[in-house]
Amino acid sequence: MATEEAPEETTVSDRGMVTIPARLRRRLDIEPGDKLRWETDEEGNLSVEVVKQRYGAFADDDMMAPMGGDGLDTHDLAAKEEDPAFAEDA
């Protein structure tokens, strides 16, 4: 027979932050970059939904640093532009 686990409690810091207990982070697969969506109902009950942000976590970041170019440029990080095997007209 399975035993029911005790509810987790955390303390709100003076800056309004809370720590998600490690057991819950593991169970819900919450990782850095994931977002939490907070909602309350008419009775004042709080619910929290985990919003996975594993890929494209910064897509809505309007503070992104410019990387140069117009966004369509590519950069030869592997130094293959000079190699004839990688020429576009080959």
Secondary structure, DSSP 8 states (H G I E B T S, - for coil): -------------TTS-----HHHHHHHT--TT-EEEEEE-TT--EEEEEE--SSSTTTT-TT----SSSS-----TTS-TT-GGG-TT-
